[in-house]
Amino acid sequence: MPEPTDIPSFATTQLALLTTELNAELAETQLLLSSTSPSTLARAGLAILNLNLSSQRTGLGGKTVVELTLDPAFVTKSSGSGKGSGSQDLPEHGIRVGDIVAVSEQPAGAAKKNEKTGLKERGVEGVVGKVGTERVEVVLGKGSGDGKEEERMNQNMNKLLKMTSSEMTPFISTLFGHSSPTPVPSDLSTVNVEWIDPSLNDSQKDAIRFALESREVALIHGPPGTGKTHTLIELILQMLKQGLRLLVCGPSNISVDNIVERLASYKVPMIRLGHPARLLPSVLNHSLDVLTRTSDAAEIVQDIRKEIDAKQASIRKTRNGREKRTIYNELRELRKEFREREKGCVEGLVRSSKVVLATLHGAGGFHLRNQKFDVVIVDEASQALEAQCWVPLLWLKASRLVLAGDHLQLPPTIKSLNSKESKARKKEEKGKKDGEKEEGEGKVIKGMTLETTLFDRLLELHGPSIKRMLTTQYRMHETIMRFPSDELYEGKLVAAEAVKARLLTDLPYEVKETEDTKEPLVFWDTQGGDFPEKTEDEEIGKKAGKGMSLGESKSNELEAALVKLHVSNLVEAGLKPEDIAIVTPYNAQLAVLSQLLKERYPGIELGSVDGFQGREKEAVVVSLVRSNAEHEVGFLGEKRRLNVAMTRPKRHLCVIGDSDTVGRGSPFLKRWMQFLEDHADLRYPNVSDVYVDERGG
Ligand SMILES: Nc1ncnc2c1ncn2[C@@H]1O[C@H](COP(=O)(O)OP(=O)(O)OP(=O)(O)O)[C@@H](O)[C@H]1O
């Protein structure tokens, strides 16, 4: 077993890494805002220009909501639909509900001509509440409610840094490897559980029993399609039956909402903390903001609200100055009481709640101050920064933890991994002698990055005995599953009966049998150098700035033409474009593919591998892009990225790439290329194939 982690050193390292990361993020946004004009941002879908404030109201939680529509004076041919009534369709943009945005004054007149200098004024921050064809609604105020994410993570790491030995609970000691978790018997089949969901499979039941028996920490390892969330729902229900109080978290709002939605069907009374504009509409009824207005306890708060409204109306009727002043004084008192009662109501609601759900960051908010939970459960834990996980753990003095995730898919996205600052920091680390400490600090742990998650670290510290893996997968055809299972999951994955032999031709609508639709796995091998890659500066923020990067990227136009050929063959056979996704690791290739396909097949989904994690489709085409004489594969070399790419499809996976370049990238890639050669339906395309198609279609 590896050495226990020195806590001050861990905290010092995390603090340094978090600072580097924050600086990298700031630098990227700064660069974008200072070097890019508003109109360029708008072209990239990152801004909407020429908006007017059309209305303003008070929304949920007393937050100000502004509605923005296109200024009729600025309507251009490409935007408005000319309905005449003043409202016009907004131009194409990539702004979505839940995005954090700034509403700022647009440079006018002479300033507009000089707009190359970019948007210096950041404006008012808010969260997008609604997006319509003609209007956007923004809920003003800070996105995450209270406090910046970075500040909260830093506070927690500082707390760890200064932790005294009396504060070191057995739980924290286990999390750093200073003690081992209380052993759980390896055979749990005798543990008696009355299952609420009878359809659970054996590995899911085993994982739940394991988590129920564990005292400090349990990991539930859920490879692609194995029903990780499904398992967590049963675990939550079982823990509630045992009378435990639970805090359920995830790194993103969507990961939390996903659980709220599924728990709701079991009528579990629960509270979802978080900014209402960032929650799915289906979970709003469980949100603290709404419950504060609708629950029984809220009635007494509402009574005062009515009184305030009535008093306010009476001011308008009063001419007498003295009377007015009296009413103002009364109003002030009423408002104070309103705030106190609302606070009491909120506290009461949270205190009486057996399950509270929030993002990891949200769990550090003031609503949960001094709250005690028996177990903290974190879904998608391998997508969360470790410092994020410490927010609920330290703030709520947790003593028992369940993490669900898959450390063999992509970790959280880190911007600073290759930044200048991070390189400088590494150099500085190198200069210091091993074990050298600054006064009052821990030493910096070499080789630690923010990509190392709590899930990874715990596995490394305590070994596989602290986890249980789910092994039946409900997504992929057996042939698609084989390689990732053998390479990454010890060959343990089993395809569920219902999915293991499913083909495109078995879809509930008619798909003709062709040489493509009858194959679960197709490989177009472009080896030979006729399909070369190209290096280009990545376009900014294609599609809503997701995966926005200013670095250089790779594309491969001929390979993109092959993608188009394959897609058109599938569609010709009857497959709906909505059932097809194309994924590629390179944003520049995404742009090329988008131009080639989006207009002809609007329903098709195009995405980066990183952006497609967590998703699935009936048919997936993977464009590998790299093809060069030097056999360079760049970040294709990352196993976890390839794992995500190859485990998205249900019935059909088509890989397009140059086995000669890709196969020399790493032993893993070599084995994958060999596997495809042995098990996929192989095609060796000629450049003329795609040229013919281009002329013909
Ligand atoms: N025991 C089961 N029997 C039948 N279907 C199941 C079972 N467990 C999970 N599934 C199905 O498998 C699919 C994936 O489950 P779920 O959405 O819970 O997984 P996830 O953990 O959220 O996703 P992933 O496994 O991709 O991370 C769902 O369609 C779910 O209905």
The ligand as an SDF file (V2000), in Angstrom:
LIG
                    3D

 31 33  0  0  0  0  0  0  0  0999 V2000
  -31.0240   -3.6360  -13.2340 N   0  0  0  0  0  0  0  0  0  0  0  0
  -31.3750   -3.0860  -14.3850 C   0  0  0  0  0  0  0  0  0  0  0  0
  -32.2310   -3.7030  -15.2120 N   0  0  0  0  0  0  0  0  0  0  0  0
  -32.5800   -3.1650  -16.3950 C   0  0  0  0  0  0  0  0  0  0  0  0
  -32.1140   -1.9890  -16.8430 N   0  0  0  0  0  0  0  0  0  0  0  0
  -31.2510   -1.3240  -16.0640 C   0  0  0  0  0  0  0  0  0  0  0  0
  -30.8280   -1.8170  -14.8020 C   0  0  0  0  0  0  0  0  0  0  0  0
  -29.9600   -0.9380  -14.2640 N   0  0  0  0  0  0  0  0  0  0  0  0
  -29.8440    0.0720  -15.1440 C   0  0  0  0  0  0  0  0  0  0  0  0
  -30.6050   -0.1430  -16.2210 N   0  0  0  0  0  0  0  0  0  0  0  0
  -30.7290    0.7320  -17.3930 C   0  0  0  0  0  0  0  0  0  0  0  0
  -29.4340    1.0620  -17.8360 O   0  0  0  0  0  0  0  0  0  0  0  0
  -29.4130    2.4050  -18.3250 C   0  0  0  0  0  0  0  0  0  0  0  0
  -28.3080    3.1780  -17.6370 C   0  0  0  0  0  0  0  0  0  0  0  0
  -28.6750    3.3580  -16.2910 O   0  0  0  0  0  0  0  0  0  0  0  0
  -28.4190    4.6990  -15.5370 P   0  0  0  0  0  0  0  0  0  0  0  0
  -28.9960    5.8260  -16.3150 O   0  0  0  0  0  0  0  0  0  0  0  0
  -28.7940    4.5310  -14.1240 O   0  0  0  0  0  0  0  0  0  0  0  0
  -26.8800    4.7130  -15.6400 O   0  0  0  0  0  0  0  0  0  0  0  0
  -25.9110    5.8700  -15.2990 P   0  0  0  0  0  0  0  0  0  0  0  0
  -25.0030    5.3770  -14.2730 O   0  0  0  0  0  0  0  0  0  0  0  0
  -26.6580    7.1330  -15.0310 O   0  0  0  0  0  0  0  0  0  0  0  0
  -25.1870    5.9800  -16.6650 O   0  0  0  0  0  0  0  0  0  0  0  0
  -23.8090    5.3670  -16.9880 P   0  0  0  0  0  0  0  0  0  0  0  0
  -23.8730    3.9550  -16.5300 O   0  0  0  0  0  0  0  0  0  0  0  0
  -23.7080    5.5360  -18.4600 O   0  0  0  0  0  0  0  0  0  0  0  0
  -22.8380    6.2000  -16.2130 O   0  0  0  0  0  0  0  0  0  0  0  0
  -30.7780    2.9810  -18.0800 C   0  0  0  0  0  0  0  0  0  0  0  0
  -31.5230    2.9510  -19.2730 O   0  0  0  0  0  0  0  0  0  0  0  0
  -31.3670    2.0600  -17.0410 C   0  0  0  0  0  0  0  0  0  0  0  0
  -32.7670    1.9740  -17.1480 O   0  0  0  0  0  0  0  0  0  0  0  0
  1  2  1  0
  2  3  1  0
  2  7  2  0
  3  4  2  0
  4  5  1  0
  5  6  2  0
  6  7  1  0
  6 10  1  0
  7  8  1  0
  8  9  2  0
  9 10  1  0
 10 11  1  0
 11 12  1  0
 11 30  1  0
 12 13  1  0
 13 14  1  0
 13 28  1  0
 14 15  1  0
 15 16  1  0
 16 17  2  0
 16 18  1  0
 16 19  1  0
 19 20  1  0
 20 21  2  0
 20 22  1  0
 20 23  1  0
 23 24  1  0
 24 25  2  0
 24 26  1  0
 24 27  1  0
 28 29  1  0
 28 30  1  0
 30 31  1  0
M  END
$$$$
